[in-house]
Amino acid sequence: MGAEYLSILITGEQAAQIAQELYGLRGTIAVLPGELDFNFRIITDAGSFVLKVSRPESDIEQIEFQQELLNHMTNNSNGLESPKLIPDLRGNQLSEITDDSGHNRKVRLLSWIEGRLWSSVNPISNLLLFSLGAVAGSLTKVLQDFDHPKSRRYFKWDVAQAGWTCNYLHMFSEEQQSIVTYFQKQYNLFQDKYQQLRKGLVHNDANDNNVIVSNDLMDPEVKAIIDYGDAIYTQIINDLAIAIAYAVMGKPDVLSAALPIIEGYHTQFPLQEKELGFLYNLVAMRLVISVTKSAINKQAEPHNEYLLISEKPAWDLLKKWKQVKEEHAFCSFRNACKVTPHPKEAEFIRWAKNRTVKLSSLFPTVKKEQVHHLDLSLSSPWIGHQSDLDDPDHFQYKLDSLQVREPDKIIGGGYLEARTVYTSPAYDKPGNNGTESRTIHLGIDLWIPAGTSVHALFDGTVVTAVNDEGDKEYGGLVIIKHREDQFDFFILHGHLSIHSLKNIKVGQHLRKGELIGTIGNYAENGNWVPHLHFQVMLSTLGYVDDFPGVAYSRELEVWKSICPDPNLLFNLPGLQSQPVPNRAEIIAYRKRHLGKSLSLSYKQPLKMVRGSGVYLIDEAGRKYLDTVNNVAHVGHEHPNVVKAGQQQMAVLNTNTRYLHDNITDFAKELLNTFPEELSVAHFVNSGSEANELALRMARTCTGERDMIAVEVGYHGNTSGCVDISSYKFDGKGGAGAPEYTHIVPLPDSYRGIYRGKNTGARYAGHIQEQVDHIQSLGRSVAGFICESIISCGGQIELPDGYLKTAYEIVQNEGGICIADEVQVGCGRVGSAFWGFQLHNVIPDIVTIGKPIGNGHPLAAVVCTQQVADAFANGMEYFNTFGGNPVSCAIGKEVLHVIMEEKLRENALQVGNYLKSELVKMQREFSIIGDIRGQGLFLGIELADKSRNPLTEKAAYLANRMRDLGILMSTDGKDDNVLKIKPPLIFSRKNSDELLSGLRTVMHEDFMKQ
């Protein structure tokens, strides 16, 4: 059979000859895939065309059917793009040739639709999936006005005729057979109802090589679906199933990827509710056809690679699809079509509104009828620090204290709360845009003591009675099925004692009021503080020994329909869900009432409500790996730092006019990190204030005003700091350098005015020029300010010798040298505690920012004794909160954490690893122009081969990394540098996550352009 295929093959050379003879076309020939026809793209000066040459003895009626269908599309396109038939030199739309073997071949020429094949597009976004559905739905609508006898033919690729696949099970492995037969059995069982679904002519083959996508690499859309050779009269829903089957291949979360397609299709061709019940299986059956045809074709035509192109992806998708709960998929499909996800939800709500259940019916021994609402959501101040929440004894103590204050109420709540208590990896999964965590609580928690008896609210039958063992699992779990008014619902009782299960069996009938069990203790209930998890479900979704008590936020609408609010039964104010302002409301308020110059990060702003280590967490519980917030120096909300502030705040917070051990202890420990020459500290509240004070010191000490600063430098947002910050006054809204500020070129050895090695002296020469210029004005230099690694300029490492030469020039003229360590200090550079130590210099003044307080408003100015003495000229320096006992307690603890957790060493080791891996990535992706920085203060500069900045790509990368759950931002003179300055607890594992995300985005079309 292989030899037979080769004997009928049409080569590119033959195609070129056919195109010239029949159509007068000359051009470049490219082979295109095809199952029945041999297809070629002809690229000419007049444009591109598709040449289709049939196999010998092809069905002429089938070809004519396709011809008429294409003409129908041309005349009734309704705005859709479709291939158009091009007549030959004799005016025929269908031509004929005789090949070298004497076989007759039918030949057609079609117009070429510009764009990209779906199979070549990366990434496949939800918007693109929606677009595919919308175009597929529009195409179905147009095809409903066309019919042809050949559309009602026997065709193995018709999902409605998929029964033939049952005869080929022997071609598969045992594992493959189990998957295929699972779907085949379902398919065979629903045939009677399936045959009653509406039918029509459909395209039937929206595979990834038949979908044309626009050339817009940032926001692509589907332009057209081509190749009508498989068009068939069949159940209309089959066409949507086929589009899904091919489009979601390769996606980690296949159900999630299917939903935008359904939504888009439904907007153009409304789906009937009864059709959605078959969609799950029909997607699978298209894949079953595909893998079966591949198995057959391996034997029949082993040289035809196109016939095998989707075999492995199809098998991978079949395995994933089988893991999707069918009823969950059905509810999700309904939601995508803007229909109530669970069909019984409205009926249950109507029934529940006419019933009021007392809490005492659930807990007869408690004898309380009201609930005090307990907020355990992510942003709840009651929770406190995550470490407090994770400590069951502390949590129980807080509950007991609350119960004392609310003696007549049960403490409870939690329906649809986004929570952070679910820390087990079992709550995570790979999503289509990074890792997703289950955080949305689907039941209510009623916090009552271990041993409290729990009773049935209604007559019912036990369907689950199991010890759901494991950390953060249910422990003792009982689910009861209730039958009311011709519909079923279920109530889940979680965190019961193991002893409860001895008296409860699956299948057992319980009467209303009968004992279910008792509340379990910590050791047996999944390691929770004793409580009852009470959840209502309209289906068990096929779960036998478990059921999700927490859902992914993206699936909220579906899950709250499957699991209605339990308070529908109790109707208690204390169990009502608490309204939370959404992002749109917050943004609107900001625009109206906050300063217009305040900016938001990312095209779609994030609402962050909690920090934890290297992560920021949004209001839905999604964790974002934070690579940019260097202010959280030792990790967001480090427990030791938080505790130090809380404890001191409870005792005293006042100013420095009183003696207090904290300020001297903190000063002593801070100064121990400096060379002995730097021996005096002044405490302030921010990096801006630190630099403002340093500027004042320099001018007081020298009696001069002129400052030398570096191009694109940023030193703070006070008036004085802005006046020495080129990043501000040379940027938008700026008015250029003030009279007493003198800017030297950014010492950038990669894209600056001097490039390569040994540029330090040349860049430093500009400082001498500015000194000379100041002196020519009859004045002297007050000082020189420079970050030890320049941050906003693009993480620029200073060239060797630059800072040493600069300091010598300035200090020789009596000026003050200020090392701005706001961004790079406190161990961040790894090989030294302070960035200036990398350059073998001693500054006169060092400024330190909020990282020393881990985000608390604390900063410092450290200087030499000479500067301190000169500054003390009789004018008192006082700062109300600078150096207060709380701030100093926090600063001291930050230093302890850095030392005890060896975070400087971590910055060195992890930073070196990350930098070396980025250098490897640089060899793979040419747009990475430069990798630079020290420790955990790194920069990735994107530039073309001529070192021109790739600003748009940097912005795209940062926004796409946000989509993947990784926070990055851009900076630099041309905003083309990705900066990496995470909390110092950033690990090698975190680095690998960052590298994986970067590599993913670097492979995307916009980045490869």
N, C-alpha and C positions, 0 to 999 in steps of 0.2 A: 504493500500500500504506500510506503514511503516513496518508492521509485515512481509510482503512478502520479503522486503529487508533484514530484520534480518534473515529470514529463509534461504537465499542463501549466507549469509556472510561467508567468509572463515576467520577463526581466525589465529593468529600467531602460535598457537600450531598445528593447522592442517597443516599450511604451512611448519612447521619444519618437520612434518612426511612425507609430500609429497616430500620435498627436499631430505630426507634421502632415501626414497624408490626408487625414480626415478633416482636420480643423485649421491647417495652415499655421500651427503653433510651433515655435522653437523656444527652447528655454532649458532651464535646469530641472532635472527629474529627481524627485524624492519618493521613496517607497512609503506607503501608508498601510496600516494594519487593515485586515478584513477577513471575515470568515468565509464568505462565498465568492465575492468579487475580488479581483486583484486591483488595488487602488494606488493611485500615484498623484502626487502634487506636481503641477507644472508651473514653474515660476518664469514668467516672461516679462518683457518690458511693459506690456499692456496690463499686467496684473497676474494673479494666480488663479489656477483652475484645478479641479479634481477630475482626473480621468479614471473611469471605471470600466474594466474589461471583465466580462463574465467568464465563467467556466464553460467548457464545452457542454452542450446539451442542457443548458440552463432552461428553466421554465419560462417561456416567453410571456405567458399570461402573468406570471409573478412580476416580471420586469415591467410589463405594461401597467400593472397595478401601481408600482412604485412611480412610474412616469406620471400617471394621472394624479396620484397623491401629491407629488411635488408641484404640479400645475395648480392643484387646488390650494396648496399653501401659498403659492405666489399670488393667487387672485383673492385669497381670503385671509391674509396674514394677520390682520388686526394688530399691526405693529410689530409682530414677531419677525425676526430674521430667519430665513430658511434658504437652503441651496436652490438655485434656479437652473433650469435646463438650458444649455447652450446648443443651438443647432449646428450641425456640421456644414461643410462648404456647400452642400446640396440643399440645405434647409431642413434636414431631418434631425429630430430630437433623439432618435434611436438609430444608431448606425450598426454596420455589420462588417466583420473581417473574417478572413480564413487564415488560420494560423499555419505554422510550418508543417503540422501534422495533418492538415486538411480538415481541422475542426472549425465549425462556425462559432464565432464569438460575437456577442452583442457588446456594443461600445456606447458609453454615454459620457458627456462632458458636463460638469456642474460648475457653477460659480463657487469661488472660494470665500469663506467667511473669515475675515481677519480676527485673530485672537489667539488664545492659548488653549490647549487641551486641558481639561480638568485634571488629568493624570499628572500634568507638569506643574500645577499650581501649588504654592506653599507660602503661607499657611491656608488651610481651609477653615475660614472663620464662620461663626454663626450667621453673619450677614450674608456670606456667600452661599451657605446652605439654604438660607431663606430664599435667596435669589433663585437658586436651582428649583426649589419647590414652586415658586411663583411662575417661572417660565414653563415648567412642566405642566402646571395647572392651566396656564393660558393655551398651551399647545393642545391639551386634551379638549379644551372648549372649542377650538377651531376645528378639530378633527371630528366633532360630533355631527357635522353637516356633510360628511363624506361617507360613501359606502362603495363597496366593490365586491364582486363574488369571491375574489381571492382573499379577501379579509377574513372569510369564514372557512379557513382551511385547517387541516391537521398540521400542527407545528409544535415541535418538541420544546421550543423556547416559550411557549404559552404556559403561564403558571396554571391556568385552568385545566391544562392537559398534562400536569406533572406526574400523574399516576404511573407513567411508563418508567419512572426512575426506580420503582420497586423491583424491577427485574434485573437490576445491576448491582445489588448489594454485595455480591460476591467479589466485586472489584475493590472493595475497601477493607481496611484493617478492622479488627474487632472494635477498637475505640471509635473509629469513624462510623462503623455500622450503628453503634449505639446512638450517636448523634443524629444520623440521617433517619433512622427508624422512629426516633422520638417525634420528629416533625411530620414524617409521613403518616404515622398513626393519627395524629391530630387532624391532619389534612383530610384523611379518609373519613373521619368521624363527622366532619361538619359539611359534607358535600351537599346534603339536601338544602340547607339554608343558604349555603354559598351559591348554589346555582340560581337562587332567586334574586341575587343582587343585580343592580342595574348594570347593563352592558353597553359597550360602544367601541368605536375604533380608537385605539391608543397607539402611541409610538412604540412602546414595549421594549425599548432598549436604551434607556438613558444611562449608559455605562460611562466610565471615566474617560473613554476615548471618543465618545460621541457628544460630549458637552463642551461647548466653546465658551471660554471666559474672556472678558475684556482684558486689554493690555495694561489697565491701571493696576499698578503693583501694590498700592497702598489700600485702596478700597475697591477691589475687583467685583464685577457682577457677571452673572451668566448672560451671554448674548444670544445663544441659540443652542438648540439640540438638533443634531444632524443625523444622517443615515437612517432612512425610513424603511430599510429592507426588512425589518422584523415587525412592521406594523400589523396589528391583528385586531379582530373583533372579539372582545373578551370582557370579563368583569373589569370595570374601570379602575377599581381599587388596586388591581394588579400593577398598573403603571406606576402608581406612587410607591408600591412595595419595591419595584425594580430600581427606581431612583434611589431609594433609601439603601438598598442592598449594596450598591456600588459606592455611594457617596460616603458611607460611614466606615468603610474599610480602613484599617490602620488607626482608628480612633480608640483611645483607652476606654472612654465611656461611650459605648455605641448607642445606648438609648438616648442620652443627652444630645448626641449629634443628629439623631433622627428627627427630633422635635421641631427644629427650625424649618426643615424641609416640609413637614406636614403643615406647619403654620403657613408657610408661603404658598403651598399648593391650595390650601383651603381658602385663602384670600381671593384666588382667581377662579377656582372651580370648587364650590362648596361641597364638602363631603357629608354623606349621610351618617348618622350616629351608628346605624347597624353595620355599616361598612368597616368602621374602626375596630369592631370585635374580631375581624379576620386578619387585620393587617400584620399583627405579630407573626403569625404562622406563614403568611404569604411572603414576607421578607425572607424567611428561612427557606421556603420552598424554591424561591428563585435561586438561592445559593445552592440548594440541593441539586437543582438542574445543572447549575454551573459546574460543580465538582464532578457530577456524573458525566457530563459531556467531556470534561477534561480527561477523565479516566478512559473514556472510549477513544478520544482523539489521540491519546498517547500511543495507542496501538495503531490507529488508522492513518494518522499523518504526523509522525514524530518530528518532521522538519518544519511544521507549521507552528512557529512559536506563538503566534497570536492566539491560537486556540487554547494555550496553556497559561496565558498571561495573568489570569486572575485566580489560578488554582490555589496557591498558598494563602493569599489574602482572604479568599472565600472560606477556606477551612478555619483560619484564625477567627474570622467573624462568626462563623457558625458556632464555634466553641463559646465565644463571648455572648452571643445572642441567647444561647441555651441557658446561660447563667442569669439572664434577666427574668424576673418574675412576670409571667404573662399578664396577670391582672394589673400589676403595677404599670406595665407598659400600656395596657388598655386605658387606664385612668390618665396616664400621661398624654396619650394621643388625644383623648377628649379635651384635656386642658389646653393642648396646642390649638385645638379648634374652637377655643373659647366656650366650651360646654362644661358644665359642672363635672369635675373629674370623676367622682364616684356617683353612679346613677341613682343610688339610694340616699344620697346625702339630704336632699330636700325633704324626702319622706321621713327620715329619722328626725330631722329638726322639728317638723310639724308634730310628730308624735311626742317628742321630748318636751315641747313647750306646754303640753297638756298634762305633764307629770311633774310633780315636785317631790324629790326624795330628801329625806332628812339625813344629816350626817350621823345621827345616832343610830340609824338603821345599818350603817356600815360599821360603826364602832359602838355597839350597845353599852359597853362598859365605860366609855369615856364621858358620855352624857353632855356633850357640847354640840351646839347647833350652828355656831358661827366660826368664821375663819379670819385669822389675822394674816394679811397678805405678806409674804416674804419674797422680796426681790432677789433672785440669784442670777440675774442677767449679767452679761459681761461688764456693763458699766456700773453695776450696783456698788455704792459705797459700803453697804453692809458687809459685802464679801471681804473687803480689805485686800490684803496682799494674797497672791495665789498660794503662797506657802501656808498662810493661815487656813485657806480653804482645803488644802491637802492634808492638814493635820486634824484627824477626826476628834481628838480630845478637845482641841481648841474650838472646833466647829460645834461640838456638843455643848461646850461651856457657853458659847454665845447663844445657842438655841435655848438652853436652860434659863439663861438670864432674860431672854426675850419672853419666854413662857411665864416667868415670874411677873413680868410687867403686864402680860395679857392672860391672866389665869382662866378666864371664861371662854377662851377661844382656842381652836386648834390652829397651829401655825401651818400654813400651806400656800400653794400657788404654783406657778411655773409653766402653764400651758403656752406653748409657742415661744418661750423664752430662749434667746440665744445664750448659751452657757459656755464656760471655759473649763468645766470640771471634767470633761470627757477627754482625759489625757492618754488613754490607752491607744496604741497603734491600730487596734481593731476598729477604731472610729474613723480611720483615714483610708483614702483610696486615691489612685492616680486619676485625675480628671483630665479633660481635654485642654485645660489651661492650668497645669500644675496640680499639686496635691489638694484634695478637698477633704474637709473634716465634717463629720456629723456633729452639729451643735444645737439644732433646734429641738427643744424638748416637746414631746408629743402628748404627754400626760400631765397630771397634776401630782405634786408631792405633798403628802400629808405627814408632818413630822410628829410622830407619836412614839412612845417608848417601846422598846423590845418587849415582846410577850403580849402586847395588846391584841385582843381577838378581832378578826376581820370576818364580816358576815355577808352573805349574798343579798344583793339588792332586789333581785328578781329571780323567778324560777329559771332554771337553765341546766345545761349539760356541760360537764367538764370536757374540754377538748385538749388541754395541755396541763400537765402536772409534772414538773421536772425540776431538778436541781441544776440551774443554769450556772455552773461553776466558772470561776475566773474573776480576775480583778476588774472591777467596774461592770460586772455582769449583774443579772437579776438575783442570783442565789435562788431561793425558793420562788417558783413561778407557777401561777395558776391562771389559766384563761378559761372563761366560761362563756358558752354560746347561749344567747337568749333569743327567743322567738316571740315577736310582738307584731300584731297587725299585718301579718303576711310578709314580714321581712325579718332578716336576722341581723343581730349585732353582737358584739363580743366585748367583754370587759376583762382587762388584764390587771392582775394583782401581782406586783413584783416586790421583791425583797422580803419575802416571807421566811419563816424559820424552816429548817430542813425537817423538823419534826412534823410540820404541817402536812408534808407530803405523805406521811404514813397513813393518813385517814382519807386521802383524796386520790381517786383513780380516774383515769381517762374513761369517758363513757358514763360516769356516775351522774345521776340526776340529783340536783340540789333544789330544795324548795327555798323560796324567799325567806330570809332570816336565818337560814342554817349557817353553821360555822364553816368557813373556808379554811382558816388557819390563823396563825399568829405572826406578828411582826418579828423578823429575824434580827439577830445582833450583828455587830460589825464582822465577826469572823465567818459568818455563814451567808451574808446577804450581798456578796460582791464587794466587800470592803467599803461599805457606806455607813454613815451615821444612820441609826434605825429610822425608818420611815416606810410609808406605803407609796409605791408608784402605782397610780390609778389611771388607766387609759382606756378609752372607748375606741373600738374599731368597727368598721362596717364590713371588714373582711380580714381573714388571716393571711391572705395573699399566698397561700400554699405553705407558709411556715408551719412547722410541726412542733419543734422544741424551743422556739424562740420567736421574738417579734421585735422589730426596731422600736425602741423607746425614744430615739433621737434621730433626726433626719438632716439631710444636707439642705442648706438654706436655699439653694437653687431650685429645690423640689418642694418648696414650702406649700405652694398652692395645691399641689397634688396630695401631699401628706395630710394637710389639715382637712381635706375632704374625706380621705380614707379614715382619719382619726379625728372626729369632731370634738369640739370643746366639751370636756366632762361636766363643766359647769352648767350645761344645758339641763342636766339632771338635777343639780342642787340649787341653781339660781341664787348664788350667794355673792354679795359685793366683794368679799375678800378673795374670791377666786377669779374675778374678772381680769382679763389680760390688760396689761398697762399699755396705753398708747405711747408710741415712740416717734418723735419728729423724723421725717425722712430727709434724705440728703437734699432733695429739691427745695424743701421748705427752708432748710438751713442756708443753702446758697442764696435763696431769694432774700432772706433776712440780711445776710452779710452784704449783699449788694446795696440794700437800702440804708443800712444803719452802721456798717463798719467802714473804716477808711478805704477809699477807692484804690489806694496804692497797695493794699494787701493782696497778695497773690495766692493762688491755689496750685498745688502740684497736679500734673497729669490732665489729659483731656477730660477724663471722667474722674472728678475729685473723689478722694477716699474719706470716709468718716472713721477715724480711729478712736477706739474707746478703751483699749487696754494695751499695756506693754508687758512683755515677758522675755527677758534674756535678749536674744538676737532678733526677736520678733515683735512686730506691731500687729494688733488684732483689730479688725473692723467690727462694726456693730452686728454683723451676721456671724461672727466667729471665725472668719477666714484669717489665717496667719500669713503675714508677709515677712519674708526674710529681709531684714533691714541692713543695707550695705552703706547707708549714707548718714545716719544720725550719730555722728561722733560725739554729740553732747551726752548721750547715754553711754558714758565712757566704759563703765564696768558692766554694762548690760541694763536693759530697761527694767526699772523697778527692782534693782538688786535687793534681796531681802535684808541683808545686813545694813545697807545704806538707808533703806526705808525705816528700819527699826531704830537706827541711831537718831534719825530726825524725829520720829514719833516720840521716842522716850524723852529727848531733851525738850521738845515742844510742850510736853506735859508738865515740865518742871519750871522752865524759865526761858524767855526770849526777850532780850533787851539789848541796849547798845554798848559800845566799847568804852564808855566813860566809867563803867564799873569794872572792877577786877573780876575775871572769870578764868578758871583753868582751861576751858576749851580753846580760847583764842591763843593762849601761850603754847598749849600742847600742840595745837594744829600748826602754828607757826614753826615750832621746833621741828616737827616731822617733815613739814614742807621744805624748810631750808636745808634739811639733811640730804635732800635730793640734788642740791646745787653745789657748784664749786664754792669754796670758802669765800671767794671774793664777793659773791652775791649773798648778803647776810641780813638784809632788812626787808620785811614784808609789809605791804599795805593791803587790806582786804576791801573788796568792792563787790558789786552785784552782777556784773556782766563783763564780757570781753570788750564791749564798746566802752564801758566805764573805765575798764583797766587801761585801754589805749588812750582814752581822754586824759586820765591822770598821768600816764607816762608822757604824753605830749606836754602837759602843763609842767611836769617835772623838768623835762629837757629845756623848756624855755625859761623856767625860773633859774635853773642851774647856770645856763649860759648867758642869760640876758638877751638872747637873740630869738627871732621868730621863724627864720627860714628852715623848712624841713625838706629833706630829700626822701622821696618815696619811689617805689617801683611801679612801672606801668602795670595796669590791671590789678594792682594791689587793693585789698579790701581790709579795713581795720575797724569798722563799726558804723553805727547809725546815728551817733551824735553829730552835732554840727562840726565840731573840731575833727572828729574822725572822718566824716565825709570829705572834709577839706583836704585830707591827705590820702584819700582813697580814689585812685584813678578809675577803679572798677565802677565807681558811682559818678564822679563828675565828668568822666569821658563817655559815659553811657547815656541811655535814654533819660531825658529830663535834666541832664547835667549841663553846666555852663563852662566846662573846662577848668583847668587848674587855677586856683586862686594865686594872688601875687606872691605869697610866701611859701608856695608849694612848688617843688622842682622835681620833675619826673624823669627817671632814667629808664632805658629800654628793658623790657622783660628779658631776663637772662635765660632765654629758651634756646638750648643747643640743638633742638630738633627743627623748629620752624622760625626761629628768631632771626635777627639780622646777622648773627654769627652762628655758624652751625658746626656740629661735630665736636671732637675733643679739644681740650686746651683753649676753651673760649673764655675762661674765668677772668683772666687779666684784661681781655679786650672789653668785656662787659663792664668790669669794675672801672675801666678808664673813663666811662661816662659819669661816674660819681665824681671823679676829679674835675671833669669839665663843669659839673654843676657847682662844685665848691668854688672853682675859679670864677664862674659866672656870678655867684652870690657876692664874692669879694669885689668883683668889678662894680657892683652896685653900692659898694661902701658898707657892706654888711658882712656878718660871719654866719656860719652854719650853726643852727641850734641842734640838729640831730638828723639821724638817718634811721628809718624804720623799715624793716623787711621781715617777712615770715621766713622761717627756716626751711620750709618747703612751701612754695607759693600755691595757695589753695584755689581761689577763684580764677587765677590766671591759668589754671589747668593742671594742678598737681605738679608744678614745675620743680624739679630738683635743681638746686643751685649748682652751677659748674664748679669743679675743683678750684679752690683758691679764691673764688669770687668774694665770699663773705669775709675771709681773712683780710684780703686786700682792701675791701670796702671799709671795714672797721679801722684799719690802719690809717686810711686817708682821712676819715672823719674825725677819729680821735686825735690825730696829729694836729688837726685844726681846732681842737678844743670842743668838738661836737660830741653829742651823746648818741650812743648806738643802742637802739631798741630792738630786741628780738621778740617778735610777735609769735607766741607759742599757743595762741588761742585754739588753733586747729590741730597742731602737730605735737603738742606737749604731753606730759604725763605718761611717758612710756610708749606712745603710739608708734614711734619710728623703730622700736624693737632693739636695735643695737645700742641705744642710749636712752636715758630717761627724758632728755630734752633735745629737741631738734638741733639747736645751735651747737651741741656737743659733737655733732657729725663733722663740724667744720673747724674744730680746734680753735675756738674763739671764746672770749669772755665778754658778753655784752655789758653795758652799763645798767640796762633795765630789761627785765623780762616780763611780758604780760601773759597772763593765764586766764582762760575763760571758763565757761560753765562745765566743761568736762570734769573739772576738779570737784564739782558738786554733783556730778552724774545727772545734770539737768536742773538741779536746784539752783536758784539765783545766787551763785557764789563765784567770785573771780578774785584775782590777786595781781598785785604788782610787786615784783621782787627786784631789788636794786642793790648797788654797792653802798657801803657806808658813806662814801664821799658824796654820792648823789643824794642820799637821805639827809645828810647834814646840810647840804646846800639848799635842799628844798624846804628845810625847816627854818624859814626866814622870818618867823613871827606870825605869819598868817596860818591860823589853825586849819588843819585838814580834818574834816569830820564827815562820816557817812553813817546815816541812821541805822542801816541794816548791814553794812559791810562789817564782817567779823562778829556778827551776833552769835550767841552760844549755839543756836540750832544749826546755823550754816557751818560753823566750825566743827560741830559734832559730825555733820555729814561729810565735810571735806576730809576730816581725819579718818573717817571710816573708808572713804574712797581710797585713800593712800594705803590703808591696811589691806583692803581687798586686792589692790594692785600687787602688793608685796606677797601676801599670803597665797593668792591664787596664781602667782607668777605670770601675771598678764603681760608684762613687758617681754618676757621670754616667749610667751605664746604669740605675741605680735610679731616677733622675729621669726619664729619657726613657721607659723601659719602664713605670714606675709611672704616669706621666701618661697614657700611651696606654691602659693597662689600666683606669685609673680612669675615663677618658672613655668607654670602651666599656661599662663597667659602668653608668655613668649613662644611656647609651642603652638598655641592657637594663632599667634601672629603669622607663623609660617604657613598656616592653613588658609587664612583669610587675608587677602592682600590689603583690604581696607583698614586693617589695624596698622596704623602707621608707627605708633610708638607705645611702649609699655614702660612706665617709670614710677618712681616713688620708693619709699622705704617702709618696712614693717607693714602695718595695716593702714597705710596712707598711700594709695596707689591711683594711677590714672591710666586710662585707655584712650589714646587719641586716634580718632578716625580721620583718615586722609587718603587721597588718591595717590597714584604713583609719583605725581609731581608735588606732593605734599600740600595740595589744596585741601582746605577743610571740608569735611562731609557733615555739615551741620544737620541737614535733614535726616540723615541716617542715624546720627546720634540721638536725635529726638525720637525717631521711630523706635530705636532699640530700647530706650528708656521706657517708653509707653508700652511696648510689647512685653518687656520684663515685668512690668507691673501686672499685666494680664496673667503672667505665669506665677504671680505671687512673690516677686522679688522687687524690692524698691531700689531704684537707681536714679540718679539725676545727672544732668550735664552741666558743664562749666567750661571755662577757658575763654580766651580772647574772642574766639569764633563759636563758642558754645558747642564745640565738637568733641569735648573730652568727657568720658564717663568717669566719675569719681567714685572711689571705693574707700570708705572710711567708717567701717562698722564698729559696733561695740567691741572692746578688746577680747571678749570671750568668744569671738568668732572662731569657729573650729575648722579643722580640715574637712569634716563632713559638710559644714556650711559652705566651704569653698567649693567643694565638688558640686553642690546644688547650684551655686552661682555659675560655675563653669558650664554645667549642663544646660542651664537656661541661656547663657550667652551663645553656646554652640547651636542650640535650637534656633534662636533668632537669626544668627549669622547665616544660617542655611536658607532663610526665607528670601523670597524673590526680590523684595525691595532692597534688601541688603546686598544682593548679588548683582544688581543692575550695573 
